[in-house]
Amino acid sequence: MRNTEEALIWVVSILKELNVSFEIDGGLAAEAYGSKRELADIDINVLSEDFDRIVPKVKEYIKFGPAWYQDEHWKLYMMTLKYAGQNIDIGALGGMKFFDKKAKEWKNADADLSACRIINYMGMDLPFVNEIKLMIYKEELARGVDKKDVQAMEDQLKREWSES
């Protein structure tokens, strides 16, 4: 049984203790912006220069890495942790790439954390990847899960605009 909230609190406390700037990305960010699909993992991006400082604090929970990872969608330096039954992927922003399915080319992921949006989520003020940035790269990735997230996020934005 996984406990996403417990895992999120744990990893965020470590990042804050180490004074590591980060952003929450992927499915959890999409959820914060309106997606209702089942969460696979917690995706967190950190600056490359901060990555190695995290490893000693989480080493007993590492299931993969730290190492370069590549599949048909992503190329990045990362590690996967498992805490409270929940997978947590921590990726280093420097050198991170994703495959734009429409353009059929690899693109650099934006390594700028300054555009994060702070959202109160699970009782914590957390930095989430900017929703426009998230929607754009999810649209370019064009996996089924990304298409669902983009649609849900668009629907949420429309509701917010119509209520204002």
HELIX and SHEET records of a PDB file:
HELIX    1   1 THR A    4  GLU A   17  1                                  14    
HELIX    2   2 GLY A   26  ALA A   32  1                                   7    
HELIX    3   3 SER A   48  VAL A   58  1                                  11    
HELIX    4   4 LYS A   59  TYR A   61  5                                   3    
HELIX    5   5 GLU A  131  LEU A  141  1                                  11    
HELIX    6   6 GLY A  144  GLU A  163  1                                  20    
SHEET    1   A 5 PHE A  22  ASP A  25  0                                        
SHEET    2   A 5 ILE A  42  VAL A  46 -1                                        
SHEET    3   A 5 GLN A  86  ASP A 100  1                                        
SHEET    4   A 5 TRP A  74  TYR A  83 -1                                        
SHEET    5   A 5 ILE A  62  GLN A  70 -1                                        
SHEET    1   B 4 PHE A  22  ASP A  25  0                                        
SHEET    2   B 4 ILE A  42  VAL A  46 -1                                        
SHEET    3   B 4 GLN A  86  ASP A 100  1                                        
SHEET    4   B 4 GLU A 105  ASN A 108 -1                                        
SHEET    1   C 2 ARG A 117  TYR A 121  0                                        
SHEET    2   C 2 MET A 124  PHE A 128 -1                                        
END                                                                             
